[in-house]
Each structure stands twice: as structure tokens, then as C-alpha cells.
Amino acid sequence: MTDNTLTPITEQSALEDLCGKLAESDFICVDTEFHRETTYWPELCLVQASAPGVEGLIDPLAEDLDIGPFLDLIAMDNRVKVFHAARQDIEIFNRLIGHPPGPIFDTQVAAMALGYGDSISYDNLVQRVVRRQIDKSSQFTDWMRRPLSQKQLIYALGDVTHLRDIYLIMREELEKSGRMNWVREEMADLEDPAKYDTDPMNAWQRLKLRKPKKDYAAIVVAVAAWRERLAQELDKPRRRILKDDAIQEIAAQKPRNENDYNQLRAVPSGFIRSKHGQGLMEAVIEAIDNPDKFAPELEPRVQNAQIPAGAPELLKVLLKHVSDEHNVVPRLIANAADIDRIARGETSEDIAAMTGWRFDMFGKKAQALLNGQLAVSFQGGQVRLFDV
């Protein structure tokens, strides 16, 4: 960078110099620009990184540049990697370095713990925390195109320079409020390698099993695995191979021949006669004939106790009151599934709202409300709680 002109790093010596400076910090802010609209594997187009006193743009598409030094840097677990809405960035680095680049700090998740909003966008967070406006006119840039304009480069670098300032402010707020551990709990989920698993035999886990039946589940597993292998081989998005609804319909109808497939509404007309149709048909027939080979262990469905009338609504009122009182986004405390299970009287530890800080803040009160030990009233337009 000279004379305030931004230049992406394309030479090895410049990259090593940037990495050396970044390594002096206990945290690195990272963002990526990538292309994956028409591919299975995201193609990394630009990497932005910053730390106190240093920032830079790395061009992974540069012909003679090996970004290995940067990957080595973020693979180390002795510094925090700061992202905003980290999931897709982590997915990219997980493939490049073989594991999620933890420890991670996601400012979108931290914003929920600090009451800034649910799934807040980066530009809104910048406005809220550091009172700056972002020019979003370069938001939909084709990042594979070269050369990139100064306007595009300035926009890209802002994704990590603003982030650096936001992280320092949020970190201080979280430590002062005693909520840093809340965020660390959420980060453990983001850092779980299982979230980024691309093993075709595990692809079915992205789909909902609508029936607790072995023959149905076996077909879902087999077809999801077939689709995943083909998507990886062709480097195409899963949906371009076969949509989720088609997998569900195939599993329900168990087609064996071309005529059977022609009766299915979710399978594209003529697909079974395409060059990939035979592979699909073979995968389905194998699952039909040998369900034990594919079907996962299915736990029998437990007949849940009926939800008492009005209980979920009361719990939602309580949740809103608690979240407002503590300035926390409701979804960080309990989601809709949690509310239904608590309304049935469940107390299992796999309900996040019934463990840790969430239990102290909400779960304990929810139990008291359902047990008739706590009541809700409205006074002056405000929710009031009182012991019974």
C-alpha cells in the first residue's frame, strides 16, 4: 500500500511480512470473499485480515502466491480469530487447514448476548457500535474478476478494520457484564468439526427424517450420499443435482423403474434418463433391497405429553420479559423447540434453556410458572412477575 492506494498482496515476501505483523497480536480479524453460486466447493477470491496497527488484503488467485503462511497463522490456537457471521468463512478454512480455525469470536453471536439484535447484519452492527456508515455499493462485486477497483478494495478492507474496533469494544462490554463465557459456549458449537463434515455417508443428517421407518431412512441415506458424491465430483451445488424434496419423495414412494420415477412430481422430468439417472436408480434399489446397510439407528419416537393449553404462550411472555430485563436476544436463551419441550414439563439437559446461565435466567422461572409458583400479570402495559 502506497500513497493511500490499496494493493492486494500477490507476492510471497509481502505476505510473510503481513503474517509476521499479525502474529504479534492476540487476535486477528478475518473475512473472506468467495464464489460458490455454481460450485460445491467455495472458491476463495480474497482474504482480508487485520490486527491492532496492521491490516491487509491477500489475493489467493495470484498465480505465484502460496497463502500457506497465513493458513499456518490462523491454524494456531494461541490467538482468537474474529469473524462476523462466521459459518461460511470457517467452512472455507476448515477445508484448507483441516479443522476449524479456533478459538473463534463471532461478533454476530456476541451481539445477541449484548442485546444488539438477532442475526444483525455487519453494516448495522458497524452503525450501532462504532457509529460509522458503510458504502454498500460494492456488496455484490464479482470477486473473481481482476483487477479489483479501489472502491471494491476499500469496501473489502473495511470488513476487517471496522471489525477490529468492534471486537475491542464488544470484548470489553462482555467482560464487564460477565457474559464472555456465554459467547464462548456458543463458539464451541461453531468450532465443532462435525458442522463442516463433507463425508457423503453423513449427508443425510442435513435432511429431516419425516418417518421413523428403516426402509424410508435407508433410501434417504443412500440418495443423500449419492447426491453428495456427485456434487463433489462435478463441483456443483447439491440443489443442482437433486433437490431435498425429491429425496424425500423418492424415499416415500420407493421407485424401482423409469415409469415409477416419471410419476414423481419433485424429480425433474426426464432426469432418470440423463447420464446420472442410472446412478440414482442403482442407489435407490440397493437401499430398498438392503436397508440394514444404510439405515441409521433410529430411536423410537416417544409420545410426548400433551402441551397444556396456553403454556407455550405464557412461556413466550416470560421469555420476552426476561430477555428485555437482561438485554439479551430471546433466541440466545431459548428457541421455539425449547419452549414446547419445557411446556410439556421436560427438564432434559439437552434443552439448552434448562442448563447453565440460561437456566438461572429463564429455565428456573419457567419451571416455577408451570408449577404454579410464579404468576404473570400486566401493570401499566408492563409484564410483572410475582410469587404465588
matplotlib code that plots the C-alpha trace (Angstrom):
import matplotlib.pyplot as plt

x = [0.0, 1.5, 0.0, -3.2, -3.7, -4.8, -3.0, -3.8, -0.8, 0.4, 4.0, 5.3, 7.6, 4.8, 2.5, 5.2, 5.7, 2.0, 1.7, 4.7, 3.0, -0.4, 1.3, 2.3, -1.4, -3.5, -6.4, -6.8, -9.9, -10.6, -13.1, -13.2, -14.8, -15.6, -17.6, -19.9, -23.1, -22.4, -20.0, -20.0, -16.6, -16.4, -13.6, -11.6, -11.2, -9.9, -8.8, -9.0, -7.1, -6.4, -5.0, -4.0, -1.8, -1.9, -4.3, -4.0, -5.7, -4.4, -5.1, -5.3, -5.9, -2.5, -0.5, 2.7, 1.3, 1.2, -1.1, 0.2, 1.9, -1.5, -3.2, -0.5, -1.1, -4.8, -4.5, -2.7, -4.8, -2.8, -4.8, -8.5, -9.8, -12.6, -15.3, -18.8, -21.4, -18.5, -20.1, -19.2, -15.7, -15.0, -16.2, -13.6, -10.7, -11.8, -11.2, -7.9, -6.3, -8.2, -10.0, -12.0, -9.6, -10.4, -10.6, -13.3, -15.2, -18.3, -19.5, -22.9, -23.3, -21.8, -24.3, -27.1, -25.5, -25.2, -28.8, -27.9, -30.2, -30.8, -28.7, -27.7, -26.0, -22.4, -23.3, -26.0, -23.5, -21.0, -23.6, -24.6, -21.2, -18.8, -21.3, -19.9, -21.7, -20.6, -20.9, -22.6, -22.5, -19.7, -21.6, -22.4, -19.0, -17.7, -14.7, -13.1, -12.7, -9.3, -8.3, -10.5, -11.2, -10.1, -13.7, -14.1, -10.8, -11.7, -15.1, -13.4, -10.8, -13.5, -14.9, -11.9, -10.8, -14.3, -14.4, -11.2, -12.7, -16.0, -14.2, -12.3, -15.5, -17.5, -14.8, -14.7, -18.5, -18.7, -16.0, -17.6, -21.0, -19.7, -21.1, -17.9, -18.5, -21.9, -20.3, -17.6, -20.3, -21.8, -18.4, -17.8, -20.7, -19.2, -15.8, -17.2, -15.6, -18.8, -20.6, -18.3, -18.2, -18.5, -18.4, -21.2, -22.4, -23.3, -25.0, -28.5, -28.1, -28.8, -32.3, -35.2, -36.3, -40.0, -40.8, -39.2, -39.1, -36.0, -36.9, -37.6, -34.5, -32.2, -33.3, -32.8, -29.2, -28.3, -29.7, -28.2, -24.8, -25.1, -26.0, -23.1, -20.6, -21.8, -21.9, -18.3, -17.2, -18.8, -18.2, -21.8, -24.3, -26.4, -29.6, -28.3, -28.1, -31.3, -33.4, -34.2, -37.9, -37.1, -35.1, -38.0, -40.4, -38.2, -37.8, -41.6, -42.5, -39.6, -39.5, -37.8, -38.0, -38.3, -42.0, -42.1, -39.8, -42.0, -44.8, -42.8, -43.5, -40.3, -37.9, -37.3, -38.9, -36.5, -33.9, -33.8, -32.9, -30.0, -26.4, -26.7, -30.1, -28.8, -26.6, -29.6, -31.7, -29.0, -28.6, -32.3, -32.6, -29.7, -31.2, -34.6, -33.1, -30.6, -32.0, -29.8, -26.7, -27.8, -30.4, -29.1, -30.0, -33.5, -34.7, -38.3, -40.5, -41.5, -45.1, -44.8, -47.2, -49.8, -48.8, -51.1, -53.3, -51.7, -48.4, -46.2, -47.7, -47.1, -43.6, -43.0, -44.3, -41.9, -39.0, -39.7, -39.8, -36.5, -34.7, -35.8, -34.8, -31.3, -30.9, -30.3, -31.9, -34.6, -33.3, -30.0, -31.9, -34.5, -35.8, -39.3, -38.5, -37.1, -40.3, -42.5, -40.5, -40.4, -44.2, -44.5, -42.6, -39.3, -36.2, -33.6, -30.0, -30.2, -32.5, -30.1, -32.5, -32.5, -28.8, -26.1, -26.8, -29.9, -31.5, -30.6, -32.0, -35.1, -35.4, -35.9, -38.6, -40.2, -40.5, -41.9, -44.5, -45.6, -45.7, -48.0, -45.2, -44.9, -47.6, -47.5, -49.6, -49.7, -49.5, -49.2, -48.5, -45.6, -45.2, -44.9, -43.9, -44.9, -44.5, -47.6]
y = [0.0, 3.4, 6.8, 5.5, 3.3, -0.2, -3.1, -6.7, -8.9, -11.0, -11.6, -14.1, -11.7, -9.2, -12.0, -13.2, -9.6, -9.2, -12.5, -11.6, -8.4, -10.1, -12.8, -10.1, -9.7, -12.0, -11.7, -11.5, -10.2, -12.2, -12.0, -13.7, -13.0, -16.2, -17.6, -20.6, -19.9, -22.5, -24.8, -27.2, -26.1, -22.4, -20.7, -18.3, -15.0, -12.6, -12.7, -9.7, -9.6, -7.0, -6.7, -3.6, -1.4, -3.7, -4.7, -6.2, -7.8, -11.2, -12.3, -16.1, -16.1, -14.6, -17.0, -17.2, -16.7, -19.5, -18.5, -21.2, -18.8, -17.2, -20.5, -21.6, -18.5, -18.9, -22.6, -21.9, -22.0, -19.2, -16.3, -15.5, -15.3, -12.7, -13.1, -11.7, -14.4, -16.8, -20.1, -19.8, -18.4, -21.2, -23.8, -22.4, -22.5, -25.9, -27.4, -25.5, -26.3, -29.5, -28.1, -25.1, -22.2, -21.8, -20.2, -18.1, -15.0, -14.3, -10.7, -11.6, -14.1, -11.6, -9.0, -11.3, -11.6, -7.8, -7.1, -5.6, -7.8, -11.2, -12.1, -8.4, -7.5, -6.3, -2.8, -2.4, -3.6, -1.0, 1.7, 0.6, 0.1, 2.5, 4.9, 4.6, 4.2, 1.7, 2.3, -1.0, -0.3, -2.9, -5.5, -7.7, -7.5, -10.4, -11.0, -13.4, -10.5, -8.8, -6.1, -5.0, -1.3, 0.9, 1.2, -2.5, -2.9, -0.2, -1.9, -5.3, -3.9, -2.2, -5.6, -6.2, -2.7, -1.9, -5.4, -4.8, -1.8, -3.5, -6.6, -4.5, -2.7, -5.9, -7.8, -5.1, -5.0, -8.8, -8.9, -6.1, -7.7, -11.2, -12.6, -13.6, -17.2, -17.1, -16.3, -18.9, -21.6, -20.6, -20.5, -24.2, -25.1, -23.1, -24.8, -28.3, -30.1, -32.1, -29.0, -28.9, -32.7, -33.4, -37.2, -38.3, -41.0, -38.3, -36.0, -37.3, -35.5, -32.2, -33.6, -34.2, -37.8, -37.5, -41.1, -43.3, -46.3, -48.2, -48.6, -44.9, -43.8, -46.2, -44.5, -41.0, -42.0, -43.7, -41.0, -38.2, -39.9, -40.4, -36.8, -35.6, -37.7, -36.4, -32.8, -33.0, -34.8, -32.3, -29.4, -28.3, -27.3, -30.1, -28.5, -28.5, -32.3, -33.1, -31.0, -32.1, -32.5, -35.0, -37.1, -37.1, -38.1, -40.9, -42.3, -42.2, -43.8, -46.2, -46.1, -49.1, -48.2, -45.3, -45.4, -45.1, -42.0, -40.4, -40.4, -38.3, -34.6, -33.5, -35.3, -33.3, -34.8, -37.0, -37.0, -40.7, -41.0, -38.5, -39.6, -39.5, -41.2, -44.7, -44.0, -42.6, -45.6, -48.0, -46.2, -46.4, -50.1, -51.0, -49.2, -50.9, -54.4, -53.9, -51.3, -52.5, -51.4, -47.8, -47.1, -45.3, -46.3, -44.8, -44.1, -44.9, -41.8, -41.0, -40.0, -36.6, -35.5, -33.1, -29.4, -27.7, -25.2, -21.7, -22.9, -22.0, -18.6, -17.9, -19.1, -16.8, -13.8, -14.8, -15.2, -11.8, -10.2, -11.9, -11.1, -7.4, -7.3, -8.6, -7.1, -10.4, -11.6, -14.2, -16.8, -16.9, -18.0, -20.4, -21.3, -22.4, -26.1, -25.4, -23.6, -26.5, -29.1, -27.0, -26.5, -30.4, -30.4, -31.8, -30.9, -32.8, -31.4, -31.4, -28.4, -25.5, -23.3, -25.8, -25.6, -23.1, -19.4, -19.9, -22.0, -19.3, -16.6, -18.3, -22.0, -21.8, -19.2, -21.3, -24.3, -22.1, -20.6, -24.1, -25.4, -22.5, -21.0, -17.9, -15.8, -13.2, -10.1, -6.8, -3.4, -0.2, -2.0, -3.8, -7.5, -8.2, -11.4, -12.3, -15.4, -17.4]
z = [0.0, -1.0, -1.2, 0.3, -2.7, -1.7, -3.4, -2.6, -1.7, -4.6, -3.7, -1.1, 0.7, 1.3, 2.6, 5.0, 6.2, 6.9, 8.7, 10.9, 12.0, 12.5, 14.7, 17.2, 18.3, 20.5, 17.9, 14.2, 12.4, 9.3, 6.4, 3.0, -0.3, -2.3, -5.1, -4.8, -6.6, -9.2, -7.3, -4.5, -3.1, -2.4, -4.4, -2.2, -4.1, -1.4, 2.2, 4.5, 7.8, 10.5, 14.0, 16.0, 13.8, 10.8, 8.0, 4.6, 1.6, 0.3, -3.3, -3.3, -7.0, -7.7, -9.8, -7.8, -4.3, -1.7, 1.1, 3.3, 5.8, 6.5, 6.8, 9.3, 11.3, 11.7, 12.3, 15.6, 18.7, 20.6, 19.2, 18.7, 15.2, 14.9, 12.3, 11.7, 10.8, 10.7, 9.5, 5.8, 6.4, 8.9, 6.3, 3.8, 6.3, 7.7, 4.2, 3.7, 7.1, 8.0, 11.1, 12.2, 12.9, 16.6, 19.0, 17.3, 18.2, 16.1, 16.5, 15.3, 18.1, 20.6, 19.5, 20.7, 24.1, 24.3, 23.1, 19.7, 17.8, 16.4, 13.3, 13.0, 9.7, 9.6, 8.4, 11.1, 13.7, 12.5, 12.8, 16.3, 17.8, 16.1, 14.6, 11.0, 7.7, 5.1, 1.4, 0.3, -3.4, -3.8, -1.9, -4.9, -6.6, -8.7, -6.5, -9.1, -11.6, -11.8, -11.4, -8.5, -8.2, -5.4, -4.3, -4.1, -2.2, 0.3, 0.9, 1.4, 3.8, 5.8, 6.7, 9.0, 10.0, 11.5, 12.9, 14.8, 16.6, 17.2, 18.7, 21.2, 22.3, 22.5, 24.3, 27.0, 27.3, 27.6, 30.2, 32.3, 32.1, 32.9, 29.6, 27.9, 28.9, 27.3, 24.0, 24.5, 24.9, 21.6, 19.9, 21.0, 18.7, 15.8, 16.3, 16.2, 13.2, 12.8, 11.5, 8.5, 7.7, 4.0, 4.2, 1.8, 4.2, 6.7, 4.2, 5.2, 8.6, 6.8, 5.9, 8.2, 8.6, 8.3, 9.2, 11.8, 9.4, 8.4, 4.7, 4.3, 6.3, 4.3, 1.0, 2.4, 3.5, 0.2, -2.1, 0.0, -0.2, -4.0, -4.4, -2.2, -4.1, -7.4, -6.3, -5.0, -8.2, -10.5, -8.2, -8.4, -5.6, -4.2, -5.4, -9.0, -8.7, -7.0, -4.6, -1.0, -1.7, -4.4, -2.0, 0.4, -2.3, -3.6, 0.0, 0.5, -2.9, -3.4, -7.2, -8.9, -12.6, -15.1, -15.1, -11.3, -11.4, -14.1, -11.5, -9.0, -9.0, -7.3, -9.7, -12.9, -15.9, -17.8, -15.1, -14.8, -18.5, -18.0, -17.7, -13.9, -13.7, -13.7, -10.6, -8.7, -9.6, -8.5, -5.2, -4.5, -5.5, -3.3, -0.3, -0.9, -1.2, 1.7, 4.2, 7.0, 5.1, 5.0, 7.7, 10.8, 14.3, 14.8, 18.3, 18.8, 18.9, 22.4, 22.7, 24.3, 26.9, 25.6, 25.9, 28.4, 26.7, 26.7, 28.3, 25.3, 25.0, 28.7, 28.4, 25.5, 27.5, 30.3, 27.8, 26.3, 29.8, 30.8, 27.6, 27.9, 31.6, 30.8, 27.4, 25.6, 22.3, 23.2, 20.7, 22.6, 25.7, 24.2, 20.8, 19.8, 20.2, 23.7, 24.6, 23.5, 25.4, 28.6, 28.3, 28.3, 31.6, 30.1, 32.1, 30.0, 29.9, 26.1, 26.3, 26.4, 28.2, 31.2, 31.8, 32.9, 32.7, 30.7, 33.5, 36.1, 33.9, 32.4, 33.0, 36.7, 36.3, 33.5, 35.9, 38.7, 36.2, 35.1, 38.6, 39.8, 42.0, 39.7, 38.1, 35.3, 35.3, 33.3, 35.1, 33.2, 30.0, 31.5, 32.4, 36.1, 37.8, 41.4, 43.6, 44.4]

ax = plt.figure().add_subplot(projection="3d")
ax.plot(x, y, z, "-o")
ax.set_aspect("equal")
plt.show()
